[in-house]
Amino acid sequence: FVWSSWDGGGCRWGIFAIQCVLFALGTATSSMVPACATRGPQSRRTLTIAGICAVIGFFVVPIIGLPLGFGIGVFGASIGNGMSLSEASIATRDAMRAYGTSVLVQVVCGMGIAALFIVGLLIT
């Protein structure tokens, strides 16, 4: 925003608008993709437990604790909902794929935002 308002050129504001769309896309995807992957009555509870476990895992095991805690949380919540071990592992696999997809989309959106900023610096 600050970069766009310094000179106020139309090109800069256009780049800023595209960056805002990419940011909104990445943010919305981070919650919608895992929610769609864990269908059923336990999905909200499962994702809440997985999110809490992910935060705990982030502080207990630096760097890899976030996805590790998320996976353990989904598996534990699935077992708690009365699923068998094979059903819980399938639910965990599906949730981890969805989590990985949402992280990948966020990374791509973030890189797109950075690339647009660099392109904007070069052309203005």
Salt bridges, closest charged atoms under 4 A:
ASP94 OD1 - ARG93 NH2 3.42
